[in-house]
Amino acid sequence: MHFSETTFVLSDKLKGNGYGVRVFTPATEVPFGGHHTLGTAYVIKHFIAKEPTQKITLNLKVGQIKVTCENQSNN
């Protein structure tokens, strides 16, 4: 444990059909990670995306990662 990762969303505008995201540990930039990818997609869906959507694409160093959001409510 004790492995901190921080994501930065580069813009609230889509680029290449996805949102630019960079991921860092305290020591370096990394191309991908799991938990922070899901958290970043949640934040984009609820606070950044202009239109309601169930699919968020993140442009990470490793390439495009597609996240599908499923829930019981309309949020």
mmCIF file of the N, C-alpha and C atoms, coordinates in Angstrom:
data_MODEL
# 
_entry.id   MODEL 
# 
loop_
_atom_site.group_PDB 
_atom_site.id 
_atom_site.type_symbol 
_atom_site.label_atom_id 
_atom_site.label_alt_id 
_atom_site.label_comp_id 
_atom_site.label_asym_id 
_atom_site.label_entity_id 
_atom_site.label_seq_id 
_atom_site.pdbx_PDB_ins_code 
_atom_site.Cartn_x 
_atom_site.Cartn_y 
_atom_site.Cartn_z 
_atom_site.occupancy 
_atom_site.B_iso_or_equiv 
_atom_site.pdbx_formal_charge 
_atom_site.auth_seq_id 
_atom_site.auth_comp_id 
_atom_site.auth_asym_id 
_atom_site.auth_atom_id 
_atom_site.pdbx_PDB_model_num 
ATOM 1   N N  . MET A 1 1  ? 0.855   -1.165 0.000   1.00 0.00 ? 1  MET A N  1 
ATOM 2   C CA . MET A 1 1  ? 0.000   0.000  0.000   1.00 0.00 ? 1  MET A CA 1 
ATOM 3   C C  . MET A 1 1  ? 0.903   1.230  0.000   1.00 0.00 ? 1  MET A C  1 
ATOM 4   N N  . HIS A 1 2  ? 0.445   2.330  0.496   1.00 0.00 ? 2  HIS A N  1 
ATOM 5   C CA . HIS A 1 2  ? 1.208   3.574  0.534   1.00 0.00 ? 2  HIS A CA 1 
ATOM 6   C C  . HIS A 1 2  ? 1.705   4.001  -0.846  1.00 0.00 ? 2  HIS A C  1 
ATOM 7   N N  . PHE A 1 3  ? 0.943   3.731  -1.896  1.00 0.00 ? 3  PHE A N  1 
ATOM 8   C CA . PHE A 1 3  ? 1.352   4.108  -3.233  1.00 0.00 ? 3  PHE A CA 1 
ATOM 9   C C  . PHE A 1 3  ? 0.367   5.155  -3.746  1.00 0.00 ? 3  PHE A C  1 
ATOM 10  N N  . SER A 1 4  ? 0.730   6.399  -3.624  1.00 0.00 ? 4  SER A N  1 
ATOM 11  C CA . SER A 1 4  ? -0.169  7.491  -4.003  1.00 0.00 ? 4  SER A CA 1 
ATOM 12  C C  . SER A 1 4  ? -0.101  7.752  -5.499  1.00 0.00 ? 4  SER A C  1 
ATOM 13  N N  . GLU A 1 5  ? -1.254  7.942  -6.092  1.00 0.00 ? 5  GLU A N  1 
ATOM 14  C CA . GLU A 1 5  ? -1.341  8.344  -7.492  1.00 0.00 ? 5  GLU A CA 1 
ATOM 15  C C  . GLU A 1 5  ? -2.299  9.517  -7.577  1.00 0.00 ? 5  GLU A C  1 
ATOM 16  N N  . THR A 1 6  ? -1.947  10.464 -8.419  1.00 0.00 ? 6  THR A N  1 
ATOM 17  C CA . THR A 1 6  ? -2.775  11.644 -8.625  1.00 0.00 ? 6  THR A CA 1 
ATOM 18  C C  . THR A 1 6  ? -3.020  11.804 -10.121 1.00 0.00 ? 6  THR A C  1 
ATOM 19  N N  . THR A 1 7  ? -4.261  12.116 -10.484 1.00 0.00 ? 7  THR A N  1 
ATOM 20  C CA . THR A 1 7  ? -4.570  12.359 -11.894 1.00 0.00 ? 7  THR A CA 1 
ATOM 21  C C  . THR A 1 7  ? -4.864  13.832 -12.113 1.00 0.00 ? 7  THR A C  1 
ATOM 22  N N  . PHE A 1 8  ? -4.540  14.284 -13.301 1.00 0.00 ? 8  PHE A N  1 
ATOM 23  C CA . PHE A 1 8  ? -4.836  15.647 -13.727 1.00 0.00 ? 8  PHE A CA 1 
ATOM 24  C C  . PHE A 1 8  ? -5.614  15.574 -15.027 1.00 0.00 ? 8  PHE A C  1 
ATOM 25  N N  . VAL A 1 9  ? -6.813  16.137 -15.037 1.00 0.00 ? 9  VAL A N  1 
ATOM 26  C CA . VAL A 1 9  ? -7.605  16.235 -16.258 1.00 0.00 ? 9  VAL A CA 1 
ATOM 27  C C  . VAL A 1 9  ? -7.116  17.484 -16.979 1.00 0.00 ? 9  VAL A C  1 
ATOM 28  N N  . LEU A 1 10 ? -6.665  17.342 -18.216 1.00 0.00 ? 10 LEU A N  1 
ATOM 29  C CA . LEU A 1 10 ? -6.002  18.425 -18.928 1.00 0.00 ? 10 LEU A CA 1 
ATOM 30  C C  . LEU A 1 10 ? -6.955  19.493 -19.455 1.00 0.00 ? 10 LEU A C  1 
ATOM 31  N N  . SER A 1 11 ? -8.201  19.121 -19.735 1.00 0.00 ? 11 SER A N  1 
ATOM 32  C CA . SER A 1 11 ? -9.153  20.086 -20.276 1.00 0.00 ? 11 SER A CA 1 
ATOM 33  C C  . SER A 1 11 ? -10.567 19.562 -20.094 1.00 0.00 ? 11 SER A C  1 
ATOM 34  N N  . ASP A 1 12 ? -11.525 20.471 -20.087 1.00 0.00 ? 12 ASP A N  1 
ATOM 35  C CA . ASP A 1 12 ? -12.924 20.049 -20.042 1.00 0.00 ? 12 ASP A CA 1 
ATOM 36  C C  . ASP A 1 12 ? -13.471 19.819 -21.451 1.00 0.00 ? 12 ASP A C  1 
ATOM 37  N N  . LYS A 1 13 ? -12.609 19.918 -22.446 1.00 0.00 ? 13 LYS A N  1 
ATOM 38  C CA . LYS A 1 13 ? -12.996 19.707 -23.843 1.00 0.00 ? 13 LYS A CA 1 
ATOM 39  C C  . LYS A 1 13 ? -12.482 18.349 -24.323 1.00 0.00 ? 13 LYS A C  1 
ATOM 40  N N  . LEU A 1 14 ? -13.305 17.682 -25.128 1.00 0.00 ? 14 LEU A N  1 
ATOM 41  C CA . LEU A 1 14 ? -12.899 16.408 -25.709 1.00 0.00 ? 14 LEU A CA 1 
ATOM 42  C C  . LEU A 1 14 ? -11.802 16.633 -26.743 1.00 0.00 ? 14 LEU A C  1 
ATOM 43  N N  . LYS A 1 15 ? -10.841 15.723 -26.784 1.00 0.00 ? 15 LYS A N  1 
ATOM 44  C CA . LYS A 1 15 ? -9.796  15.732 -27.803 1.00 0.00 ? 15 LYS A CA 1 
ATOM 45  C C  . LYS A 1 15 ? -9.618  14.293 -28.257 1.00 0.00 ? 15 LYS A C  1 
ATOM 46  N N  . GLY A 1 16 ? -9.830  14.037 -29.543 1.00 0.00 ? 16 GLY A N  1 
ATOM 47  C CA . GLY A 1 16 ? -9.756  12.659 -30.020 1.00 0.00 ? 16 GLY A CA 1 
ATOM 48  C C  . GLY A 1 16 ? -10.822 11.781 -29.399 1.00 0.00 ? 16 GLY A C  1 
ATOM 49  N N  . ASN A 1 17 ? -11.994 12.342 -29.153 1.00 0.00 ? 17 ASN A N  1 
ATOM 50  C CA . ASN A 1 17 ? -13.138 11.645 -28.549 1.00 0.00 ? 17 ASN A CA 1 
ATOM 51  C C  . ASN A 1 17 ? -12.910 11.229 -27.098 1.00 0.00 ? 17 ASN A C  1 
ATOM 52  N N  . GLY A 1 18 ? -11.925 11.823 -26.426 1.00 0.00 ? 18 GLY A N  1 
ATOM 53  C CA . GLY A 1 18 ? -11.675 11.497 -25.026 1.00 0.00 ? 18 GLY A CA 1 
ATOM 54  C C  . GLY A 1 18 ? -11.145 12.699 -24.268 1.00 0.00 ? 18 GLY A C  1 
ATOM 55  N N  . TYR A 1 19 ? -11.044 12.544 -22.976 1.00 0.00 ? 19 TYR A N  1 
ATOM 56  C CA . TYR A 1 19 ? -10.516 13.587 -22.097 1.00 0.00 ? 19 TYR A CA 1 
ATOM 57  C C  . TYR A 1 19 ? -9.055  13.276 -21.788 1.00 0.00 ? 19 TYR A C  1 
ATOM 58  N N  . GLY A 1 20 ? -8.187  14.253 -21.992 1.00 0.00 ? 20 GLY A N  1 
ATOM 59  C CA . GLY A 1 20 ? -6.778  14.087 -21.689 1.00 0.00 ? 20 GLY A CA 1 
ATOM 60  C C  . GLY A 1 20 ? -6.554  13.991 -20.191 1.00 0.00 ? 20 GLY A C  1 
ATOM 61  N N  . VAL A 1 21 ? -5.834  12.970 -19.767 1.00 0.00 ? 21 VAL A N  1 
ATOM 62  C CA . VAL A 1 21 ? -5.551  12.744 -18.357 1.00 0.00 ? 21 VAL A CA 1 
ATOM 63  C C  . VAL A 1 21 ? -4.093  12.315 -18.214 1.00 0.00 ? 21 VAL A C  1 
ATOM 64  N N  . ARG A 1 22 ? -3.396  12.890 -17.240 1.00 0.00 ? 22 ARG A N  1 
ATOM 65  C CA . ARG A 1 22 ? -2.035  12.471 -16.902 1.00 0.00 ? 22 ARG A CA 1 
ATOM 66  C C  . ARG A 1 22 ? -2.040  11.938 -15.479 1.00 0.00 ? 22 ARG A C  1 
ATOM 67  N N  . VAL A 1 23 ? -1.206  10.930 -15.237 1.00 0.00 ? 23 VAL A N  1 
ATOM 68  C CA . VAL A 1 23 ? -1.191  10.230 -13.959 1.00 0.00 ? 23 VAL A CA 1 
ATOM 69  C C  . VAL A 1 23 ? 0.218   10.296 -13.370 1.00 0.00 ? 23 VAL A C  1 
ATOM 70  N N  . PHE A 1 24 ? 0.293   10.661 -12.095 1.00 0.00 ? 24 PHE A N  1 
ATOM 71  C CA . PHE A 1 24 ? 1.584   10.788 -11.433 1.00 0.00 ? 24 PHE A CA 1 
ATOM 72  C C  . PHE A 1 24 ? 1.598   10.079 -10.088 1.00 0.00 ? 24 PHE A C  1 
ATOM 73  N N  . THR A 1 25 ? 2.754   9.520  -9.752  1.00 0.00 ? 25 THR A N  1 
ATOM 74  C CA . THR A 1 25 ? 3.057   9.085  -8.399  1.00 0.00 ? 25 THR A CA 1 
ATOM 75  C C  . THR A 1 25 ? 3.905   10.211 -7.794  1.00 0.00 ? 25 THR A C  1 
ATOM 76  N N  . PRO A 1 26 ? 4.274   10.127 -6.534  1.00 0.00 ? 26 PRO A N  1 
ATOM 77  C CA . PRO A 1 26 ? 5.148   11.167 -5.990  1.00 0.00 ? 26 PRO A CA 1 
ATOM 78  C C  . PRO A 1 26 ? 6.493   11.271 -6.718  1.00 0.00 ? 26 PRO A C  1 
ATOM 79  N N  . ALA A 1 27 ? 6.920   10.199 -7.395  1.00 0.00 ? 27 ALA A N  1 
ATOM 80  C CA . ALA A 1 27 ? 8.241   10.191 -8.027  1.00 0.00 ? 27 ALA A CA 1 
ATOM 81  C C  . ALA A 1 27 ? 8.238   10.392 -9.535  1.00 0.00 ? 27 ALA A C  1 
ATOM 82  N N  . THR A 1 28 ? 7.161   9.974  -10.224 1.00 0.00 ? 28 THR A N  1 
ATOM 83  C CA . THR A 1 28 ? 7.206   9.973  -11.684 1.00 0.00 ? 28 THR A CA 1 
ATOM 84  C C  . THR A 1 28 ? 5.815   9.936  -12.293 1.00 0.00 ? 28 THR A C  1 
ATOM 85  N N  . GLU A 1 29 ? 5.760   10.176 -13.593 1.00 0.00 ? 29 GLU A N  1 
ATOM 86  C CA . GLU A 1 29 ? 4.510   9.992  -14.334 1.00 0.00 ? 29 GLU A CA 1 
ATOM 87  C C  . GLU A 1 29 ? 4.406   8.527  -14.733 1.00 0.00 ? 29 GLU A C  1 
ATOM 88  N N  . VAL A 1 30 ? 3.186   7.974  -14.660 1.00 0.00 ? 30 VAL A N  1 
ATOM 89  C CA . VAL A 1 30 ? 2.946   6.583  -15.049 1.00 0.00 ? 30 VAL A CA 1 
ATOM 90  C C  . VAL A 1 30 ? 1.912   6.549  -16.169 1.00 0.00 ? 30 VAL A C  1 
ATOM 91  N N  . PRO A 1 31 ? 1.947   5.499  -17.006 1.00 0.00 ? 31 PRO A N  1 
ATOM 92  C CA . PRO A 1 31 ? 1.057   5.459  -18.152 1.00 0.00 ? 31 PRO A CA 1 
ATOM 93  C C  . PRO A 1 31 ? -0.377  5.046  -17.847 1.00 0.00 ? 31 PRO A C  1 
ATOM 94  N N  . PHE A 1 32 ? -0.596  4.325  -16.731 1.00 0.00 ? 32 PHE A N  1 
ATOM 95  C CA . PHE A 1 32 ? -1.922  3.779  -16.446 1.00 0.00 ? 32 PHE A CA 1 
ATOM 96  C C  . PHE A 1 32 ? -1.977  3.264  -15.013 1.00 0.00 ? 32 PHE A C  1 
ATOM 97  N N  . GLY A 1 33 ? -3.178  3.177  -14.492 1.00 0.00 ? 33 GLY A N  1 
ATOM 98  C CA . GLY A 1 33 ? -3.447  2.563  -13.199 1.00 0.00 ? 33 GLY A CA 1 
ATOM 99  C C  . GLY A 1 33 ? -4.941  2.324  -13.104 1.00 0.00 ? 33 GLY A C  1 
ATOM 100 N N  . GLY A 1 34 ? -5.368  1.495  -12.212 1.00 0.00 ? 34 GLY A N  1 
ATOM 101 C CA . GLY A 1 34 ? -6.768  1.093  -12.152 1.00 0.00 ? 34 GLY A CA 1 
ATOM 102 C C  . GLY A 1 34 ? -7.698  1.991  -11.371 1.00 0.00 ? 34 GLY A C  1 
ATOM 103 N N  . HIS A 1 35 ? -7.492  2.072  -10.062 1.00 0.00 ? 35 HIS A N  1 
ATOM 104 C CA . HIS A 1 35 ? -8.444  2.776  -9.211  1.00 0.00 ? 35 HIS A CA 1 
ATOM 105 C C  . HIS A 1 35 ? -8.587  4.250  -9.571  1.00 0.00 ? 35 HIS A C  1 
ATOM 106 N N  . HIS A 1 36 ? -7.496  4.901  -9.819  1.00 0.00 ? 36 HIS A N  1 
ATOM 107 C CA . HIS A 1 36 ? -7.600  6.323  -10.145 1.00 0.00 ? 36 HIS A CA 1 
ATOM 108 C C  . HIS A 1 36 ? -8.266  6.558  -11.494 1.00 0.00 ? 36 HIS A C  1 
ATOM 109 N N  . THR A 1 37 ? -8.173  5.599  -12.414 1.00 0.00 ? 37 THR A N  1 
ATOM 110 C CA . THR A 1 37 ? -8.858  5.718  -13.702 1.00 0.00 ? 37 THR A CA 1 
ATOM 111 C C  . THR A 1 37 ? -10.372 5.726  -13.491 1.00 0.00 ? 37 THR A C  1 
ATOM 112 N N  . LEU A 1 38 ? -10.861 4.846  -12.643 1.00 0.00 ? 38 LEU A N  1 
ATOM 113 C CA . LEU A 1 38 ? -12.296 4.799  -12.353 1.00 0.00 ? 38 LEU A CA 1 
ATOM 114 C C  . LEU A 1 38 ? -12.751 6.075  -11.649 1.00 0.00 ? 38 LEU A C  1 
ATOM 115 N N  . GLY A 1 39 ? -11.971 6.534  -10.683 1.00 0.00 ? 39 GLY A N  1 
ATOM 116 C CA . GLY A 1 39 ? -12.316 7.763  -9.966  1.00 0.00 ? 39 GLY A CA 1 
ATOM 117 C C  . GLY A 1 39 ? -12.332 8.976  -10.869 1.00 0.00 ? 39 GLY A C  1 
ATOM 118 N N  . THR A 1 40 ? -11.365 9.060  -11.776 1.00 0.00 ? 40 THR A N  1 
ATOM 119 C CA . THR A 1 40 ? -11.307 10.190 -12.702 1.00 0.00 ? 40 THR A CA 1 
ATOM 120 C C  . THR A 1 40 ? -12.495 10.160 -13.658 1.00 0.00 ? 40 THR A C  1 
ATOM 121 N N  . ALA A 1 41 ? -12.870 8.991  -14.136 1.00 0.00 ? 41 ALA A N  1 
ATOM 122 C CA . ALA A 1 41 ? -14.045 8.879  -15.013 1.00 0.00 ? 41 ALA A CA 1 
ATOM 123 C C  . ALA A 1 41 ? -15.305 9.330  -14.277 1.00 0.00 ? 41 ALA A C  1 
ATOM 124 N N  . TYR A 1 42 ? -15.425 8.980  -13.001 1.00 0.00 ? 42 TYR A N  1 
ATOM 125 C CA . TYR A 1 42 ? -16.578 9.409  -12.202 1.00 0.00 ? 42 TYR A CA 1 
ATOM 126 C C  . TYR A 1 42 ? -16.631 10.936 -12.109 1.00 0.00 ? 42 TYR A C  1 
ATOM 127 N N  . VAL A 1 43 ? -15.513 11.551 -11.818 1.00 0.00 ? 43 VAL A N  1 
ATOM 128 C CA . VAL A 1 43 ? -15.470 13.015 -11.693 1.00 0.00 ? 43 VAL A CA 1 
ATOM 129 C C  . VAL A 1 43 ? -15.808 13.670 -13.028 1.00 0.00 ? 43 VAL A C  1 
ATOM 130 N N  . ILE A 1 44 ? -15.275 13.156 -14.122 1.00 0.00 ? 44 ILE A N  1 
ATOM 131 C CA . ILE A 1 44 ? -15.587 13.719 -15.441 1.00 0.00 ? 44 ILE A CA 1 
ATOM 132 C C  . ILE A 1 44 ? -17.075 13.582 -15.719 1.00 0.00 ? 44 ILE A C  1 
ATOM 133 N N  . LYS A 1 45 ? -17.639 12.402 -15.468 1.00 0.00 ? 45 LYS A N  1 
ATOM 134 C CA . LYS A 1 45 ? -19.071 12.168 -15.735 1.00 0.00 ? 45 LYS A CA 1 
ATOM 135 C C  . LYS A 1 45 ? -19.961 13.135 -14.955 1.00 0.00 ? 45 LYS A C  1 
ATOM 136 N N  . HIS A 1 46 ? -19.643 13.360 -13.692 1.00 0.00 ? 46 HIS A N  1 
ATOM 137 C CA . HIS A 1 46 ? -20.526 14.140 -12.825 1.00 0.00 ? 46 HIS A CA 1 
ATOM 138 C C  . HIS A 1 46 ? -20.230 15.636 -12.782 1.00 0.00 ? 46 HIS A C  1 
ATOM 139 N N  . PHE A 1 47 ? -19.025 16.033 -13.119 1.00 0.00 ? 47 PHE A N  1 
ATOM 140 C CA . PHE A 1 47 ? -18.664 17.444 -12.941 1.00 0.00 ? 47 PHE A CA 1 
ATOM 141 C C  . PHE A 1 47 ? -18.099 18.136 -14.181 1.00 0.00 ? 47 PHE A C  1 
ATOM 142 N N  . ILE A 1 48 ? -17.656 17.376 -15.176 1.00 0.00 ? 48 ILE A N  1 
ATOM 143 C CA . ILE A 1 48 ? -17.004 18.009 -16.323 1.00 0.00 ? 48 ILE A CA 1 
ATOM 144 C C  . ILE A 1 48 ? -17.783 17.817 -17.617 1.00 0.00 ? 48 ILE A C  1 
ATOM 145 N N  . ALA A 1 49 ? -18.291 16.618 -17.877 1.00 0.00 ? 49 ALA A N  1 
ATOM 146 C CA . ALA A 1 49 ? -18.993 16.322 -19.130 1.00 0.00 ? 49 ALA A CA 1 
ATOM 147 C C  . ALA A 1 49 ? -20.180 17.263 -19.317 1.00 0.00 ? 49 ALA A C  1 
ATOM 148 N N  . LYS A 1 50 ? -20.288 17.805 -20.500 1.00 0.00 ? 50 LYS A N  1 
ATOM 149 C CA . LYS A 1 50 ? -21.353 18.768 -20.800 1.00 0.00 ? 50 LYS A CA 1 
ATOM 150 C C  . LYS A 1 50 ? -22.714 18.101 -20.987 1.00 0.00 ? 50 LYS A C  1 
ATOM 151 N N  . GLU A 1 51 ? -22.705 16.867 -21.478 1.00 0.00 ? 51 GLU A N  1 
ATOM 152 C CA . GLU A 1 51 ? -23.936 16.115 -21.731 1.00 0.00 ? 51 GLU A CA 1 
ATOM 153 C C  . GLU A 1 51 ? -23.944 14.847 -20.870 1.00 0.00 ? 51 GLU A C  1 
ATOM 154 N N  . PRO A 1 52 ? -25.127 14.408 -20.434 1.00 0.00 ? 52 PRO A N  1 
ATOM 155 C CA . PRO A 1 52 ? -25.201 13.143 -19.692 1.00 0.00 ? 52 PRO A CA 1 
ATOM 156 C C  . PRO A 1 52 ? -24.672 11.994 -20.558 1.00 0.00 ? 52 PRO A C  1 
ATOM 157 N N  . THR A 1 53 ? -23.876 11.138 -19.980 1.00 0.00 ? 53 THR A N  1 
ATOM 158 C CA . THR A 1 53 ? -23.298 10.020 -20.722 1.00 0.00 ? 53 THR A CA 1 
ATOM 159 C C  . THR A 1 53 ? -23.032 8.853  -19.787 1.00 0.00 ? 53 THR A C  1 
ATOM 160 N N  . GLN A 1 54 ? -23.039 7.671  -20.321 1.00 0.00 ? 54 GLN A N  1 
ATOM 161 C CA . GLN A 1 54 ? -22.692 6.481  -19.559 1.00 0.00 ? 54 GLN A CA 1 
ATOM 162 C C  . GLN A 1 54 ? -21.292 5.994  -19.929 1.00 0.00 ? 54 GLN A C  1 
ATOM 163 N N  . LYS A 1 55 ? -20.676 6.594  -20.970 1.00 0.00 ? 55 LYS A N  1 
ATOM 164 C CA . LYS A 1 55 ? -19.355 6.166  -21.424 1.00 0.00 ? 55 LYS A CA 1 
ATOM 165 C C  . LYS A 1 55 ? -18.396 7.345  -21.414 1.00 0.00 ? 55 LYS A C  1 
ATOM 166 N N  . ILE A 1 56 ? -17.265 7.153  -20.766 1.00 0.00 ? 56 ILE A N  1 
ATOM 167 C CA . ILE A 1 56 ? -16.221 8.165  -20.683 1.00 0.00 ? 56 ILE A CA 1 
ATOM 168 C C  . ILE A 1 56 ? -14.948 7.552  -21.263 1.00 0.00 ? 56 ILE A C  1 
ATOM 169 N N  . THR A 1 57 ? -14.293 8.273  -22.165 1.00 0.00 ? 57 THR A N  1 
ATOM 170 C CA . THR A 1 57 ? -13.014 7.829  -22.705 1.00 0.00 ? 57 THR A CA 1 
ATOM 171 C C  . THR A 1 57 ? -11.916 8.725  -22.155 1.00 0.00 ? 57 THR A C  1 
ATOM 172 N N  . LEU A 1 58 ? -10.881 8.095  -21.594 1.00 0.00 ? 58 LEU A N  1 
ATOM 173 C CA . LEU A 1 58 ? -9.738  8.816  -21.065 1.00 0.00 ? 58 LEU A CA 1 
ATOM 174 C C  . LEU A 1 58 ? -8.551  8.609  -22.003 1.00 0.00 ? 58 LEU A C  1 
ATOM 175 N N  . ASN A 1 59 ? -7.897  9.697  -22.367 1.00 0.00 ? 59 ASN A N  1 
ATOM 176 C CA . ASN A 1 59 ? -6.681  9.626  -23.170 1.00 0.00 ? 59 ASN A CA 1 
ATOM 177 C C  . ASN A 1 59 ? -5.492  9.605  -22.207 1.00 0.00 ? 59 ASN A C  1 
ATOM 178 N N  . LEU A 1 60 ? -4.984  8.417  -21.928 1.00 0.00 ? 60 LEU A N  1 
ATOM 179 C CA . LEU A 1 60 ? -3.849  8.240  -21.032 1.00 0.00 ? 60 LEU A CA 1 
ATOM 180 C C  . LEU A 1 60 ? -2.582  7.990  -21.848 1.00 0.00 ? 60 LEU A C  1 
ATOM 181 N N  . LYS A 1 61 ? -1.431  7.983  -21.201 1.00 0.00 ? 61 LYS A N  1 
ATOM 182 C CA . LYS A 1 61 ? -0.165  7.706  -21.892 1.00 0.00 ? 61 LYS A CA 1 
ATOM 183 C C  . LYS A 1 61 ? -0.184  6.338  -22.577 1.00 0.00 ? 61 LYS A C  1 
ATOM 184 N N  . VAL A 1 62 ? -0.883  5.385  -21.985 1.00 0.00 ? 62 VAL A N  1 
ATOM 185 C CA . VAL A 1 62 ? -0.951  4.038  -22.534 1.00 0.00 ? 62 VAL A CA 1 
ATOM 186 C C  . VAL A 1 62 ? -1.897  3.975  -23.743 1.00 0.00 ? 62 VAL A C  1 
ATOM 187 N N  . GLY A 1 63 ? -2.710  4.990  -23.943 1.00 0.00 ? 63 GLY A N  1 
ATOM 188 C CA . GLY A 1 63 ? -3.693  5.038  -25.027 1.00 0.00 ? 63 GLY A CA 1 
ATOM 189 C C  . GLY A 1 63 ? -5.064  5.360  -24.473 1.00 0.00 ? 63 GLY A C  1 
ATOM 190 N N  . GLN A 1 64 ? -6.075  5.156  -25.305 1.00 0.00 ? 64 GLN A N  1 
ATOM 191 C CA . GLN A 1 64 ? -7.442  5.449  -24.872 1.00 0.00 ? 64 GLN A CA 1 
ATOM 192 C C  . GLN A 1 64 ? -7.992  4.308  -24.025 1.00 0.00 ? 64 GLN A C  1 
ATOM 193 N N  . ILE A 1 65 ? -8.564  4.689  -22.889 1.00 0.00 ? 65 ILE A N  1 
ATOM 194 C CA . ILE A 1 65 ? -9.224  3.740  -21.984 1.00 0.00 ? 65 ILE A CA 1 
ATOM 195 C C  . ILE A 1 65 ? -10.690 4.139  -21.905 1.00 0.00 ? 65 ILE A C  1 
ATOM 196 N N  . LYS A 1 66 ? -11.578 3.203  -22.224 1.00 0.00 ? 66 LYS A N  1 
ATOM 197 C CA . LYS A 1 66 ? -13.016 3.468  -22.184 1.00 0.00 ? 66 LYS A CA 1 
ATOM 198 C C  . LYS A 1 66 ? -13.594 2.924  -20.889 1.00 0.00 ? 66 LYS A C  1 
ATOM 199 N N  . VAL A 1 67 ? -14.358 3.783  -20.202 1.00 0.00 ? 67 VAL A N  1 
ATOM 200 C CA . VAL A 1 67 ? -15.002 3.398  -18.945 1.00 0.00 ? 67 VAL A CA 1 
ATOM 201 C C  . VAL A 1 67 ? -16.503 3.523  -19.141 1.00 0.00 ? 67 VAL A C  1 
ATOM 202 N N  . THR A 1 68 ? -17.228 2.454  -18.857 1.00 0.00 ? 68 THR A N  1 
ATOM 203 C CA . THR A 1 68 ? -18.691 2.459  -18.942 1.00 0.00 ? 68 THR A CA 1 
ATOM 204 C C  . THR A 1 68 ? -19.245 2.529  -17.525 1.00 0.00 ? 68 THR A C  1 
ATOM 205 N N  . CYS A 1 69 ? -20.148 3.471  -17.303 1.00 0.00 ? 69 CYS A N  1 
ATOM 206 C CA . CYS A 1 69 ? -20.758 3.678  -15.988 1.00 0.00 ? 69 CYS A CA 1 
ATOM 207 C C  . CYS A 1 69 ? -22.134 3.027  -15.976 1.00 0.00 ? 69 CYS A C  1 
ATOM 208 N N  . GLU A 1 70 ? -22.363 2.172  -15.008 1.00 0.00 ? 70 GLU A N  1 
ATOM 209 C CA . GLU A 1 70 ? -23.669 1.540  -14.844 1.00 0.00 ? 70 GLU A CA 1 
ATOM 210 C C  . GLU A 1 70 ? -24.169 1.832  -13.436 1.00 0.00 ? 70 GLU A C  1 
ATOM 211 N N  . ASN A 1 71 ? -25.419 2.256  -13.345 1.00 0.00 ? 71 ASN A N  1 
ATOM 212 C CA . ASN A 1 71 ? -26.020 2.479  -12.033 1.00 0.00 ? 71 ASN A CA 1 
ATOM 213 C C  . ASN A 1 71 ? -27.522 2.367  -12.145 1.00 0.00 ? 71 ASN A C  1 
ATOM 214 N N  . GLN A 1 72 ? -28.191 2.422  -11.002 1.00 0.00 ? 72 GLN A N  1 
ATOM 215 C CA . GLN A 1 72 ? -29.638 2.265  -10.953 1.00 0.00 ? 72 GLN A CA 1 
ATOM 216 C C  . GLN A 1 72 ? -30.369 3.601  -11.089 1.00 0.00 ? 72 GLN A C  1 
ATOM 217 N N  . SER A 1 73 ? -29.666 4.708  -10.893 1.00 0.00 ? 73 SER A N  1 
ATOM 218 C CA . SER A 1 73 ? -30.319 6.015  -10.993 1.00 0.00 ? 73 SER A CA 1 
ATOM 219 C C  . SER A 1 73 ? -29.957 6.689  -12.303 1.00 0.00 ? 73 SER A C  1 
ATOM 220 N N  . ASN A 1 74 ? -30.477 7.876  -12.522 1.00 0.00 ? 74 ASN A N  1 
ATOM 221 C CA . ASN A 1 74 ? -30.202 8.627  -13.730 1.00 0.00 ? 74 ASN A CA 1 
ATOM 222 C C  . ASN A 1 74 ? -28.900 9.417  -13.666 1.00 0.00 ? 74 ASN A C  1 
ATOM 223 N N  . ASN A 1 75 ? -28.157 9.348  -12.586 1.00 0.00 ? 75 ASN A N  1 
ATOM 224 C CA . ASN A 1 75 ? -26.920 10.113 -12.433 1.00 0.00 ? 75 ASN A CA 1 
ATOM 225 C C  . ASN A 1 75 ? -25.789 9.440  -13.121 1.00 0.00 ? 75 ASN A C  1 
# 
